[in-house]
Amino acid sequence: MTSCALAIVWALVLFPILDTGSKLAFGLGVVGTLLIMGIAYGPTGALLPELLATRHRYTGAGLAYNLSAILGGAIPPLAAAPLTDAFGSIAIGVMLSALAVLSLVCTIKLSESKDHAM
């Protein structure tokens, strides 16, 4: 949830920073983005298998991880070019921020599985 909350704000701040065109801005953008990404991906390896029954645990986790990478890695870049043409680079930040809000809502809706036998 921390990474989602940070990503909501960072996505809106990132593109105006990158629009300056400096090398320092690019470096700051990469470091900030990878830091937030690391906060999210760190617990993912433990969380995904925990959500599934033991019988389906690693197959389901592998499918969830890889399919989400395909969808998340393909659709937003395809939408980014038309958004940038129509509204400027801040539109990409708004789109990414909206996706981070969706991720935060989904994360909040996850149920704790420690008391459920699977």
N, C-alpha and C positions, 0 to 999 in steps of 0.2 A: 504494500500500500504506500510505503514511503516513496518508492521509485515512481509510482503512478502520480502521486501528488507533486513530486519534483518535476516530472515530465510535463505536467499541465502548464506549469509556469515557464519551464525552460524552453519549451517549443515556441512560446510566444516571444520570448526574449532572444532566442537564437538567431532568427533570420534578420532582424535589424542589426545585430552584431556582425553577422556575416556580410551584410550589404556594404559595410565599410570597405571591404576588399583587402584588408591588411592581412599579412601573414600571422600576426599575433591574434587577430580575431579568429582566423581559421583554426589555429592551435587551441585557443580557448574553447571554440565550438566542439572540436574533436574530444578534448579532455573532458569537458562537461557532459557531453553526450555519452561517452564511454563510461564515465563514473556512474551516471544514472542507470545505464544499461547493466553494469556490473551489479548494482544493488538489486536489480530485478532478476537477473539470471543466476545469481548465487544460490538462492533457496529453491529455484525451479526444479533442480535435480532431485530434491527431497520431496517437494510438494506434489508433483505430478504422479509419481507412483503411489503416494499415500491416498490419493483420491479414488483409487480403483481397487476392486476386489483382487485378492492375491493371485487368483487364476489368470487375470487379464492385466496385471500390474505393469509389466515392462513393455508389453506390446502396445497397450493403450497409451502409456507415457511416451513411447517412441513415436507413435502415430500423432498424438496431440502436439508434441514438440515440433515435429517435422512439417506437419500440415499447417500449423500456425506460422511457421517460418516461411513457407511458400506463399500463403495468403498475405501475410504481413509484409513480405519482401517483394511481392509482385504488384498488388493492387495500389498501394499508396504512391509508388513511383509513377505508375501509369496515370494516376489522377493529378500528380504534381504539375506536369507540364501545362495542361489546360488551365489549371487554377492559377499558375504563375502568369500565363498570358492574359488572363481575364482580370486578375486582382492584384498581381505583384507577389513578391516572395512571402509576404506576411500571411497569405492564404495557405501556404504550406504549413506554417506554424499553427494556424487555426485548425487545420485538418488534423495535424498530429496531436494538438491539444485535445481535440474532440475524441480522438482514438484513445488518448490517455485517460480521459474521463470515463469512457466505456470500459477500459481495463480496470479502473478503480472500482466502478460499480460492480463489475463481475467478480473482482477479488473480494469485495465486501460480502457478496452473496454466497461465497464458498462456505460450506459448512465444515466444522471441525470433525475429523474422523477418528480421533483417538479413542472415543468411547464406543465405536461401532465395530462389531466383529465382521471381518470380511473374508 
